[in-house]
Amino acid sequence: MARLPRLSLAGQVHHVLQRGNNRQPIFTTAEEHAAMLQLLAQECRSAGVALHAYVLMPNHFHLLLTPPQEGALSHVLQAVGRTYVRRFNLAHGRSGTLWEGRYRSTVLQPELYLLPCMAYFDLNPVRASLVQAAKDYPWSSHGHYAGLRNDGWLTPPPAYWALDNTPFAREAAYASMVHEGVTSAQQDALTRSVLGGWALGDEGFVARLQQSAPRRLTRSQPGRPRKTS
């Protein structure tokens, strides 16, 4: 079966996943982590793409972004990838691909899944036993939203602003939300949707998106099509 085109819908929040080839490390030093963040900030600013959240793991990374127009997301990821892979290969005396194929992406309903997805990012290093708490990992956007540092190139989404009226209260509310964690159902839905490329949201959200989407947004039901007459 041919692969479906990646989802890239203007004005919608996208969850992006990129893995290292054969799960090999793609970040081995603090300088490489910082270089990736610098590239992301630069290319997103150039393309007008809002970068909301991120986590850079040793062999993969997750991003939450909103592109202003179709094609902007792929432009950013391709530009970042070309530059980063060239630098990584030069530093490590290697050649060839660094990524496990093309990046994966999906669109999610912000009212239901944006904040859980951000917490899912923040808790990735905890689940991987890299740190004991999200605040201890320097390569995610958790520190920015929990008030531990200022990543001025991030664009806080409306769902974050709605947490409270003052910066301190928002940061405390966000840190508390991450501490509470995400449910197993949310974690499973977020993982399955980005791996499969299926839109994540309620029926109404998906139906509205489907009206302007270039391909189907949900998995087809197994079995033969039902006869109409």
C-alpha angles and dihedrals in degrees: 000000000000116000117256117245113261116261113254113162123170115247095009128117112250128199109210128193126188122180133194117252109272086359090288119160115275096178118046103155139035088247091059092050090049092047091054092050091048091051092048092050092047097047095042091051091048093050096039092242115152111228108202106171143353146178123197111204124186094262105017144017138215127209136185112207142160115210118205093217141011112281096025093100095053090045091057095045093047094048092047092045096050094051097040096047092048091052094043093050092048092050093048100039093241138122138204133043124348098184132077093241121291122346119265123232143173139178119242135195105250096208091059107025114019099087093038088051091052090050089047088056093047093050095048093091090048092051088049091052092239092125137005096233136022092243090063096062113087098193101069133073091247092098092057096049094041091054097250095120140350120254095184093185093065120096110219109220123233091254089063093049089051092061092085144331102255130053094239093049092047092050092048092047092049094048089049092050091052091047089055088053132205125293121253088246092055092046092050093047093049092048096045094046096053094043092049098036093233122145114255118218144077123305094265093051093049092046092053091049092047091063091069102023119111093221140019116293102203134052115268117248114253119251135046121315113268115253115249097206 
